[in-house]
Amino acid sequence: RRAAVHLPLSVGLTVTLVLQIWIAALAAGIRLDFAHLLGLGPLIILAASAPSFFGICVVREGASALLFATAGLQSSAGVTVSLLFGSFSLACSLPGALVMLLDRPAGASGPDSERALSEPGPDVSLAP
């Protein structure tokens, strides 16, 4: 039952990320055919999900260069597409960051807000 909800959401998210890679390639003047896009896109996204010390960039760009070279394309094209993909992702997340920075809880701007935040709330423990 949960899979009926999660599977379409996962596929939809993957499709939008692959389309974002395609748009990044078009922006760089790199023509990816549909077979390359379906083969490279999910693998680049998978590589981007690997944790690394320096953030996602190093792993994603390296994987893109390797995958593009393996597919018979220039590895520099893979790095370019990957950098544009990361830039698009960052630009798309900035409005959410602004909302988080500018959003304040209701009533937190008045003179009593500090006192209200420092007072203990009701006991909500679940112990009997």
N, C-alpha and C positions, 0 to 999 in steps of 0.2 A: 504494500500500500504506500509506504514512504517512497519506494523506488518510482512509483508512478508520478510523484511530484518532483523528486530530485533528478531523475534522468532527463526529462525535457529541459529543466533549468540548466543542467550541466551541459547538455548538447547546445542549447541556445547561447550560453556564455562562451563556449568554445568556438562556435560559429562567428560570434561577434569579434572575438580576439583574432581569429584567422582573417576576417575581413579587415581588421585594423592592420594586420601585417600586409595584406594586399594593397591597402591605401598607402601605407608607408613605402612600399615598393614603387607604386605609381608616382608618388611625390618625389622619389629619388630618380625617376626616369628608368626604372628597372622593370622590364616586362616579365611577369611570372605567369606561366600558363596554369591552367586549373589543376593539372596533375602535380606540378611542383608545389602549388599552394596547399593542396590537400596532404601532400607528403611532408613538406617542411614545416608548415604552420603549427600543427599539434606538437611536433617534436621541439620546436623552438619554445613553445609555451611550457612544455614539460621541463625543458632545461631552465627556463626562467623561474620555475617553482623550486629549484634546488637551493637550499640555503648556502650562503657563503659569507665570508668575513667582510668583504667589501661591498656587500649588497648584491643585488641581482645583476647589475650591469656586466661584471666581468664574466660570469658564467654564461649569460645569455649571448653576449657578443662572440665569445669563443665558440659556443655551440653553433651559432648562426654561421660563422665563418667555415667551420668544419662541415656542417650540413650542406651549405651552398656548394662548397668545393666537391663534396661527395656526389651531389646532383649534377655536376658538370657546369656549374655556374662559378663566377668569380667569387672568391672568398671575401674580397673587399666589398662586394655588393651585399653579402650577408651581414657584414658589420654595419654597413650604412643603413640597411633596412632595420636592423636590430636597434640601432641608436635612435632612428626616427620613431620606431614602435615605442621605445621607452619614453621619448619626449612627448609623444601623443598621450601616453598613459599618465604622465606627470601633469600635463596640461588639463586632462580630463578630471583629475582628482583635485585640482586647486579650488574649484567652487565648494567642494565638500570641506576642505580645510578652512576656507573662509567662514563657512557656517559654524564650524566647531569653535573657531577663535572668537567669533562675534556673538555667538549664542550665549545668553545668560539665563540662569533659572529665574522663574517668575518671582518677583519680590526680592531679588538679590541686589538691587541697586539702591535701596533706601537706607536711611541711617541705622535702622535696627537690624540690617542684614547680618552684620558681623556677630551681634549678640545671638541672633536666631541660629546661626550656623554653629556657634560654640556651645549652645545648650544641648544636653543629651536628649536623645529622642526616646520614644517609648521602647520598652523591652519587648523584643520580638523573638526571643529564643524559642526553640522548638522542644527543649527539654521539659519533661513532665513535672 
